[in-house]
């Protein structure tokens, strides 16, 4: 699953949990509500539990609950919980061939470019909270 799809699925699940709070929700119910595969959703929910964003309760009325309030949960935190890599995988260091110096300089150019873009993305994501998304949806 791509990073953007994983983030979108996680945010949709968190939105559903926020809307149904304080009642715990099963992964099947969440998956049905957001239109995704329950098995793949459980993998995402497991990562969110591991990172303290949601919790899992056991028993016949068990399920998943939002731990953090929507006004305290930003997209960067969600993204870091579900992804093991950054938005851009910066692998441009390979140098082959005889014209090595221009290639090295070009690699440096792309590393700087993607690094700047990555920082911009992370800063923007730190300023978007789940609460902001919920408010936008309800307009």
Secondary structure, DSSP 8 states (H G I E B T S, - for coil): --HHHHHHHHHHHHHHHHHHTTS-B-HHHHHHHHTS-HHHHHHHHHHHHHTTSEEEE-STT-EEEE-S-GGG-BHHHHHHHH-SS-SS--------SS-HHHHHHHHHHHHHHHHHHHHHHHHHHHT-BHHHHHHHHT-
